[in-house]
Amino acid sequence: MKIALSNDHAGFILKPFVLQHLRAAGHHVVDVGTQNDEPVDFPVMTQSVTSLVVSHDVDRGILVCGSGVGASIAANKVRGIRAAVIHDTFAARQSVEHDDVNVACLGAWIIGERIAADVLDAFLGARFDDTEDVRRRVAQITELEADSSNPALNGRKEPADRTELN
């Protein structure tokens, strides 16, 4: 499998292990992360992975930051990306099988090398469950993504004055 890998400065401590583990498992890894622990903004590092995933230059993406949360939030702002914070094997497998997640976000402050290896193996070994119910739910997620950029869709209208929201 071809994997895009990126990290910010907080994820730098875990990234060398992740890179080595992925390569040892036979994956081709495109490392677009920072190569040291100098501060960098995680949204920029996230974009380096999401652009490769959306363009289908890679099969999946992996982001490593301090908690995994910031990278996940940033990645999920990109149309076509479904990112999840994965710190256990159940979430890693389930996120792919039922939610068609294509970017895994790991927190270097949360998990160590042993858990990271197990989580990565579960994430990359999982396949989308192509049943009708699961396909329908993923299609609904895609609709939410498209609708969020145009409030006029589905009969909703944006308030003329934001005070109407109160």
N, C-alpha and C positions, 0 to 999 in steps of 0.2 A: 504494500500500500504506500502511496505517496502522501507524506504528512508535512504540513507547514508548522513550524515551531517558533514561537516568539516568547519573549519575557521582558519584564521591566527590571529595574535594579533590585527590587525586593525578591523577584523570582530567580535572580541570577544564581543564588546558592544551590538551587535544585536543578536548574537547567542542564548542567553538564551530565548529571546522572540520567535525566530524561533522554537527552540526546544519545548517550551511550546505550541505554536500554532499548530505545527504538531501533537503532542501527543493529544491535545484536539480535533483535527479533526479525531482522531482514527487511525492515521498512526503509524506504528512501526518504530522507529527511531534508527538507529545505529549511535551514536555520536562518531566520530573519530577525532574530532577537538581538538584544544588546550583548556585547561581549565582555562587559565588566559591570561593576556595581555603582557606577556613576549614575546619579539620578536622571531618569528619563520619564516622560509622561506615558502612562499605560495606554491611553487611547491611541496614541501614535503607534505603539508597538502592536496593539490589537489590530489596527487597520492593515498592518503588513501581512497578517495572517488572513483576515477576512477577505481581502481583495483576491488572494490566491484561491480561497475556497469558492467564492462566488464565480470566479472566472473558470472554474473547473480545472485549474492547473495542478491542483492537489485534490486528494480524496477527502481528507479531513484536516482539521486544525487543532493545535494544542497551544494554549496560552498559560503561562506560569507567572503569577504575580504574588503579592503577599498573602492575600486571602482567597483569590480567585473571583471574588465578587465584583470588583471594579472592572476587570477584564470581561466578565460575563455581561455586565450592564452595557459596556461599550460595544461589545460584539453584537448583542441583540438589537442594536440600533441600525444595523446594516441589513438591508433587505436581502433575504435569501439565507441569512444565518440563523441557526437555532443553536444557541450556546447554553451550556449548563455547568454549574459548579459541581465537580464530582470529587468527593473525598471518600467514597466507599464503592465497592464493586457492584452493589445492587443498583445504586443510582447511575453508575457508569453504563451498565448493561441496559437497564430500563430506559434511560434517556434516549438511547439509539433505537431500541426495539419499538417503543411506543410513541416517541416524540420526534424521531428522525433527526436527532441532534447531530450536527456536523462539526461542532467546535467544543472541545473539552477545556474547562478552566480549572487549574489546580492552584491551591494556595500553599506556597513554600513555607509559610509560617504555621500552617495547620498540619500538613502531612510530611512524613519523612520518606526516605527512599523506598523502603519495603512496601508501604501502602501505595506510593506513587506507581511502583512497578505493577502491583496487582490491579490498580484502578486503570492504568493505561492498557494492560492486557485485556481487561473486561470491556473497555470502551472500544478498542480496535477490533476485538473479536466478535462484537455484537453486530447483528444485521437487522435492518428495519423489518418489522413484522407487517407484511403487506396484506393484512386482512382488511375487510371493508370498514369495520369500526375504526381502526387505527388510521387508515387513509383518510376517512371523513374528518377525524379530529385534527390531523395535520393540515388538511385543506382549510379547516376553520381557522387555524393559527395563521395560515398564509393570508386568508381574507382579513383578519384583524390587522395584519401588517400592512396590507394595501389600504384598508379603510382609514388607518390612523394618519395617513398622509393627506387624506381628503375628507374633511368632516362633512361634506355635502352628500357623501355616499350613504346609502341605506336609509334615506329619509331624515337624517340628522342635519341640523343646521347649526352653524356656529353662532353664538350670541353676538348681536351687533355691539353690545356694550358688555364688557366683562362683569359689570356689577350685577347683571342678570343671573350670574352663577351663585350669588350669595342669597 
